[in-house]
Amino acid sequence: MPTPHDIITEISERLEKFVDARAAELRADPVFAANGGADPIADLVVRHARDAVRGGKRLRARFAYWGWRAATRDAGDPPANVTDLGAALEVFQAAALVHDDIVDNSDTRRGRPSSWRALEGAHRDAGWSGDAEAFGRAGAVLLGDLLLGWSDDLFEQALADAPSAALTRDLYARMRRDVTLGQFLDVAEEAAWPTTPDAEHADRAIRIAVLKSARYSVQQPMLLGAALGGAEAAVSDALARVGHPLGLAFQLRDDVLGAFGDPAVTGKPAGDDLREGKRTMLVAYAREGMDRDARADFDARLGASDLSPGEIAAMQETVRASGALDRVERMIADSAEAANAAIEAAAFDAATDEELRALVSATTVRSA
């Protein structure tokens, strides 16, 4: 039976081979073959695409595998189409992160320059003309688009000869629509919040969390794996009941780390979500615990481009003192408990049960 480490290794190796194949196609293209099959500028985007798909916990691929395993109860090595599905999900995630960093003006990702900043640096190092930052942003938009195309390529390979191809394709399309809509709502809420009644902020934050991440990070990968394995409706329903609370807990933990995470561990600046003005559950609950004047002061500085480290620390303390952090931590704990209860009720095979419980812990009790 593949261990979590084996699955991570298999997915990473599949991605390396896939990118190698795309690079070889580029070198073989007659447009470049006349110059010896190499073009340093064309190679630039492939190199950064390779960087974008490296690293990470491969959680979505792992959830897809265990969804397949729950459906098939097959303890052998996963077939190639399951690995391709996991790789497709990881490339889609890489594309989302590339685009997300542009939207959020994020300078770093996993402790390294974000893709748009890295491309900006490549422009500057090469001594090219024009605005290096504008090039970095434009290049990263196209890099993200390339990765989206690659994720589709891998996904279609996963569907080859799959009897449940139509259902799996529909689920994948729904996942893409949900996460894109969730991202748009997230961006829009940073602008629309003054027109939203205070009593509705928490509901809107939950809606964004579910669409942007909860379904896409946990529930939908499991359902995709299950569909690829020809799952019966009862198995898919059981996985959905596990995935919904666990996905919500995953996003809420992300929100906590975005506001309070250690930069040395998260690879992002301290209080990054506060700097970006994210209207998360933490912010919604914190505002509920403030009087009108304090709320106005908090709103005025949340997302300000000139926030100092001292102001970040003060805002973190305000969120803590409001009780918002404790409320969100309770939500995470309650959601994890609900996910574990759903696992127990589902009567999966012993290995799937054990690994899903381990994933509950890995998803909700983490520092990055």
KOLDO-527958 format. One record per residue (C-alpha): residue number from 1; x, y, z. Coordinates in nm, 4 decimals, padded with zeros to 6 digits. Layout:
BEGIN
i  xx  yy  zz
NUM  X  Y  Z
...
This chain:
BEGIN
i  xx  yy  zz
1  00.0000  00.0000  00.0000
2  00.1450  00.3407  -00.0908
3  00.2393  00.5493  00.2099
4  00.1777  00.9267  00.2085
5  00.5482  00.9746  00.1337
6  00.5275  00.7338  -00.1620
7  00.2316  00.9235  -00.3054
8  00.4110  01.2568  -00.2702
9  00.7177  01.1089  -00.4406
10  00.5131  00.9551  -00.7210
11  00.3321  01.2800  -00.7909
12  00.6537  01.4835  -00.7833
13  00.8262  01.2380  -01.0200
14  00.5275  01.2446  -01.2553
15  00.5388  01.6235  -01.2641
16  00.9114  01.6274  -01.3364
17  00.8651  01.3845  -01.6274
18  00.5708  01.5840  -01.7585
19  00.7628  01.9134  -01.7568
20  01.0636  01.7403  -01.9134
21  00.8371  01.6199  -02.1943
22  00.6990  01.9693  -02.2494
23  01.0522  02.1109  -02.2604
24  01.1528  01.8441  -02.5138
25  00.8513  01.9343  -02.7286
26  00.9633  02.2948  -02.7229
27  01.3157  02.2045  -02.8337
28  01.1778  01.9816  -03.1113
29  00.9436  02.2481  -03.2495
30  01.0651  02.3519  -03.5978
31  01.0460  02.7150  -03.4890
32  01.3268  02.6498  -03.2405
33  01.4960  02.3491  -03.4015
34  01.6591  02.5729  -03.6623
35  01.8509  02.7387  -03.3786
36  01.9697  02.4123  -03.2297
37  01.6512  02.3453  -03.0351
38  01.7159  02.5951  -02.7607
39  01.5803  02.9415  -02.6989
40  01.6725  03.0996  -02.3657
41  01.3650  03.3213  -02.3619
42  01.1245  03.0372  -02.4381
43  01.3075  02.8230  -02.1844
44  01.2459  03.0947  -01.9246
45  00.8741  03.0223  -01.8944
46  00.9328  02.6451  -01.8797
47  01.1915  02.6904  -01.6057
48  00.9537  02.9000  -01.3985
49  00.6712  02.6550  -01.4634
50  00.8937  02.3805  -01.3265
51  00.9660  02.5918  -01.0192
52  00.5931  02.6575  -00.9696
53  00.5023  02.2875  -00.9502
54  00.7840  02.1951  -00.7120
55  00.7314  02.1606  -00.3388
56  00.4206  02.1655  -00.1278
57  00.2466  01.8954  00.0714
58  00.0584  01.7495  -00.2284
59  -00.2563  01.7433  -00.0149
60  -00.4947  01.7573  -00.3105
61  -00.3235  01.4652  -00.4795
62  -00.3322  01.2701  -00.1543
63  -00.7030  01.3372  -00.1068
64  -00.7661  01.2258  -00.4661
65  -00.5759  00.9030  -00.4095
66  -00.7661  00.8179  -00.0915
67  -01.0940  00.9000  -00.2620
68  -00.9999  00.6458  -00.5298
69  -00.8934  00.4004  -00.2617
70  -01.2239  00.4417  -00.0733
71  -01.4082  00.3605  -00.3967
72  -01.1978  00.0642  -00.5066
73  -01.0518  -00.0761  -00.1830
74  -00.7507  -00.1563  -00.3987
75  -00.4411  -00.1834  -00.1785
76  -00.2018  -00.2096  -00.4704
77  00.0001  00.0659  -00.6321
78  -00.2264  00.3305  -00.7836
79  -00.2704  00.3054  -01.1608
80  -00.1255  00.5705  -01.3860
81  -00.4563  00.7521  -01.4267
82  -00.4806  00.8132  -01.0514
83  -00.1283  00.9575  -01.0527
84  -00.2195  01.1731  -01.3528
85  -00.5285  01.3006  -01.1700
86  -00.3204  01.3917  -00.8656
87  -00.0618  01.5626  -01.0865
88  -00.3371  01.7561  -01.2677
89  -00.4707  01.8838  -00.9356
90  -00.1238  01.9920  -00.8238
91  -00.0593  02.1788  -01.1504
92  -00.3990  02.3470  -01.1215
93  -00.3037  02.4518  -00.7681
94  00.0284  02.5887  -00.8948
95  -00.1580  02.7949  -01.1559
96  -00.3961  02.9272  -00.8924
97  -00.1063  03.0309  -00.6698
98  00.0755  03.2066  -00.9543
99  -00.2356  03.4095  -01.0332
100  -00.3228  03.4600  -00.6660
101  00.0167  03.6151  -00.5947
102  -00.0367  03.8685  -00.8737
103  -00.3828  03.9580  -00.7442
104  -00.2585  03.9913  -00.3864
105  00.0704  04.1668  -00.4734
106  00.2504  03.8910  -00.2832
107  00.6273  03.9105  -00.3042
108  00.6997  03.5633  -00.1700
109  00.5718  03.2088  -00.1971
110  00.7125  02.9254  00.0173
111  01.0003  03.1461  00.1228
112  01.1041  03.2275  -00.2356
113  01.0132  03.5128  -00.4685
114  00.6641  03.4648  -00.6100
115  00.6531  03.3878  -00.9826
116  00.5780  03.7435  -01.0909
117  00.8591  03.8783  -00.8762
118  01.0970  03.6100  -01.0081
119  01.0110  03.7027  -01.3669
120  01.0550  04.0688  -01.2795
121  01.4021  03.9818  -01.1526
122  01.4821  03.7849  -01.4693
123  01.3887  04.0893  -01.6794
124  01.6082  04.3142  -01.4705
125  01.9033  04.0701  -01.4650
126  01.8907  04.0331  -01.8439
127  01.9081  04.4081  -01.8933
128  01.5914  04.4165  -02.1034
129  01.4120  04.7394  -02.1839
130  01.0838  04.8541  -02.0354
131  00.9212  04.8184  -01.6961
132  01.0519  04.5072  -01.5190
133  00.7575  04.4901  -01.2796
134  00.5028  04.5136  -01.5610
135  00.6866  04.2357  -01.7425
136  00.6820  04.0217  -01.4281
137  00.3065  04.0612  -01.3873
138  00.2284  03.9992  -01.7551
139  00.4659  03.7048  -01.7709
140  00.3146  03.5459  -01.4610
141  -00.0400  03.5817  -01.5998
142  00.0743  03.3856  -01.9034
143  00.2689  03.1401  -01.6881
144  -00.0460  03.0699  -01.4883
145  -00.2397  03.0231  -01.8118
146  00.0228  02.7770  -01.9346
147  -00.0070  02.5804  -01.6112
148  -00.3865  02.5719  -01.6451
149  -00.3423  02.4230  -01.9910
150  -00.0988  02.1658  -01.8563
151  -00.3422  02.0691  -01.5822
152  -00.6037  02.0009  -01.8489
153  -00.3533  01.7913  -02.0451
154  -00.2812  01.5759  -01.7409
155  -00.6478  01.5511  -01.6520
156  -00.7382  01.4292  -02.0003
157  -00.4644  01.1664  -01.9740
158  -00.6199  01.0539  -01.6445
159  -00.9539  01.0055  -01.8219
160  -00.8166  00.7868  -02.1004
161  -01.0244  00.4661  -02.1070
162  -01.1946  00.5609  -01.7765
163  -01.5545  00.4327  -01.7742
164  -01.6587  00.7252  -01.5543
165  -01.4940  00.9932  -01.7700
166  -01.8078  01.2031  -01.8153
167  -01.8832  01.2260  -01.4426
168  -01.5189  01.2941  -01.3538
169  -01.4971  01.5652  -01.6182
170  -01.8129  01.7311  -01.4849
171  -01.6715  01.7289  -01.1307
172  -01.3430  01.8796  -01.2485
173  -01.5280  02.1542  -01.4364
174  -01.7328  02.2316  -01.1261
175  -01.4172  02.2531  -00.9178
176  -01.2623  02.5040  -01.1571
177  -01.5769  02.7168  -01.1624
178  -01.6095  02.7139  -00.7834
179  -01.2530  02.8160  -00.7082
180  -01.2538  03.0911  -00.9710
181  -01.5813  03.2317  -00.8397
182  -01.4517  03.2073  -00.4827
183  -01.1358  03.3952  -00.5758
184  -01.3399  03.6678  -00.7446
185  -01.5687  03.7010  -00.4420
186  -01.2585  03.7259  -00.2220
187  -01.1171  04.0078  -00.4343
188  -01.4532  04.1814  -00.4586
189  -01.5171  04.1661  -00.0848
190  -01.1994  04.3652  -00.0191
191  -01.3676  04.6479  -00.2127
192  -01.7371  04.5851  -00.1404
193  -01.7238  04.5452  00.2392
194  -01.8258  04.9072  00.3224
195  -02.1613  04.8450  00.1523
196  -02.2162  04.5120  00.3307
197  -02.4187  04.5256  00.6549
198  -02.2004  04.4342  00.9528
199  -02.4283  04.1417  01.0383
200  -02.3553  03.9807  00.6995
201  -01.9735  03.9895  00.7056
202  -01.9337  03.6469  00.8684
203  -02.1778  03.4811  00.6270
204  -01.9963  03.6281  00.3294
205  -01.6598  03.5162  00.4687
206  -01.7892  03.1593  00.5060
207  -01.9250  03.1628  00.1505
208  -01.5870  03.2715  00.0178
209  -01.4052  03.0111  00.2275
210  -01.6263  02.7294  00.0991
211  -01.6006  02.8239  -00.2689
212  -01.2401  02.9427  -00.2730
213  -01.0810  02.6597  -00.0807
214  -01.2984  02.4243  00.1258
215  -01.4457  02.2362  -00.1683
216  -01.1456  02.2691  -00.3954
217  -00.8770  02.1709  -00.1450
218  -01.0398  01.8655  00.0118
219  -01.3908  01.7640  -00.0885
220  -01.3634  01.7873  -00.4658
221  -01.0250  01.6088  -00.4942
222  -01.1677  01.3174  -00.2922
223  -01.4803  01.3075  -00.5084
224  -01.2694  01.3197  -00.8249
225  -01.0613  01.0247  -00.7089
226  -01.3738  00.8366  -00.6128
227  -01.5390  00.9075  -00.9484
228  -01.2287  00.7861  -01.1322
229  -01.2539  00.4662  -00.9283
230  -01.6183  00.4156  -01.0221
231  -01.7492  00.4862  -00.6720
232  -02.0989  00.3912  -00.5726
233  -02.3209  00.6809  -00.4685
234  -02.2996  00.5831  -00.1007
235  -01.9192  00.6105  -00.1038
236  -01.9240  00.9484  -00.2778
237  -02.1853  01.0763  -00.0336
238  -01.9732  00.9600  00.2609
239  -01.6639  01.1313  00.1198
240  -01.8622  01.4520  00.0668
241  -01.9680  01.4448  00.4320
242  -01.6034  01.4106  00.5337
243  -01.4774  01.6689  00.2876
244  -01.7089  01.9586  00.3642
245  -01.6181  02.0171  00.7312
246  -01.2558  01.9226  00.6717
247  -01.2264  02.1631  00.3795
248  -01.3735  02.4417  00.5890
249  -01.1273  02.3663  00.8694
250  -00.8448  02.3722  00.6136
251  -00.9360  02.7237  00.4979
252  -00.9915  02.8520  00.8515
253  -00.6451  02.7242  00.9479
254  -00.5081  02.9062  00.6431
255  -00.6787  03.2220  00.7663
256  -00.5201  03.1863  01.1101
257  -00.1776  03.1303  00.9558
258  -00.2311  03.4240  00.7215
259  -00.2821  03.6526  01.0193
260  -00.0616  03.4922  01.2868
261  00.1763  03.2471  01.1149
262  00.5505  03.2485  01.1703
263  00.7140  03.3889  00.8540
264  01.0073  03.1486  00.8953
265  00.7615  02.8586  00.8621
266  00.4904  02.9929  00.6295
267  00.7298  03.1613  00.3863
268  00.5047  03.4698  00.3895
269  00.5449  03.8027  00.5738
270  00.4009  03.8343  00.9245
271  00.0333  03.9246  00.9206
272  00.0170  03.8832  00.5434
273  -00.3644  03.8639  00.5278
274  -00.3895  04.1823  00.7366
275  -00.1556  04.3574  00.4963
276  -00.3666  04.2407  00.2024
277  -00.6962  04.3389  00.3654
278  -00.8480  03.9890  00.3503
279  -01.2040  03.9826  00.4866
280  -01.1768  03.6444  00.6560
281  -01.3767  03.4893  00.9402
282  -01.1131  03.6226  01.1794
283  -01.1786  03.9767  01.0622
284  -01.5566  03.9326  01.0599
285  -01.5573  03.7995  01.4171
286  -01.3059  04.0609  01.5352
287  -01.5275  04.3408  01.4040
288  -01.8257  04.1943  01.5897
289  -01.6300  04.2303  01.9137
290  -01.5445  04.5989  01.8648
291  -01.7344  04.9158  01.9366
292  -01.8084  05.1527  01.6480
293  -01.5000  05.3701  01.6878
294  -01.2623  05.0773  01.7251
295  -01.4201  04.9097  01.4223
296  -01.3753  05.2269  01.2145
297  -01.0075  05.2519  01.3159
298  -00.9495  04.8837  01.2373
299  -01.1208  04.9102  00.8975
300  -00.9204  05.2202  00.8097
301  -00.5881  05.0405  00.8494
302  -00.6733  04.6864  00.7376
303  -00.5030  04.6370  00.4015
304  -00.3214  04.9717  00.4112
305  -00.0109  04.9671  00.1929
306  00.2015  05.1389  00.4576
307  00.1237  04.9144  00.7566
308  00.4242  04.9034  00.9867
309  00.5356  04.5919  01.1781
310  00.4159  04.7623  01.4950
311  00.0710  04.8181  01.3488
312  00.0550  04.4549  01.2341
313  00.1344  04.3426  01.5889
314  -00.1305  04.5785  01.7279
315  -00.3925  04.4492  01.4852
316  -00.3051  04.0912  01.5768
317  -00.3567  04.1767  01.9416
318  -00.6886  04.3422  01.8601
319  -00.8073  04.0260  01.6864
320  -00.6985  03.8149  01.9834
321  -00.8573  04.0468  02.2402
322  -01.1874  04.0483  02.0503
323  -01.2169  03.6716  02.0980
324  -01.2141  03.6150  01.7219
325  -00.9085  03.3886  01.7264
326  -01.0630  03.1663  01.9947
327  -01.3899  03.1484  01.7997
328  -01.2134  03.0439  01.4801
329  -01.0020  02.7872  01.6657
330  -01.3234  02.6382  01.8068
331  -01.4690  02.6261  01.4560
332  -01.1598  02.4417  01.3351
333  -01.1808  02.1926  01.6213
334  -01.5538  02.1390  01.5706
335  -01.5067  02.0917  01.1958
336  -01.2259  01.8407  01.2513
337  -01.4453  01.6525  01.4964
338  -01.7291  01.6465  01.2416
339  -01.4926  01.5132  00.9745
340  -01.3697  01.2361  01.2048
341  -01.7274  01.1468  01.2950
342  -01.8118  01.1232  00.9250
343  -01.5122  00.8953  00.8696
344  -01.6256  00.6694  01.1531
345  -01.9812  00.6528  01.0170
346  -01.8627  00.5749  00.6632
347  -01.7039  00.2351  00.7399
348  -01.4225  00.2733  00.4876
349  -01.1555  00.0049  00.4766
350  -00.9075  00.0209  00.7650
351  -00.6219  00.1814  00.5686
352  -00.8460  00.4517  00.4194
353  -00.9974  00.5209  00.7600
354  -00.6525  00.5561  00.9171
355  -00.5104  00.7775  00.6442
356  -00.8132  01.0070  00.6292
357  -00.7872  01.0577  01.0035
358  -00.4191  01.1400  00.9596
359  -00.5128  01.3895  00.6893
360  -00.7628  01.5518  00.9265
361  -00.4742  01.6158  01.1623
362  -00.2340  01.7240  00.8866
363  -00.4920  01.9637  00.7473
364  -00.6082  02.1269  01.0691
365  -00.3037  02.1105  01.3000
366  -00.0279  02.2691  01.0949
367  00.2051  02.5675  01.0957
368  00.2352  02.6217  00.7187
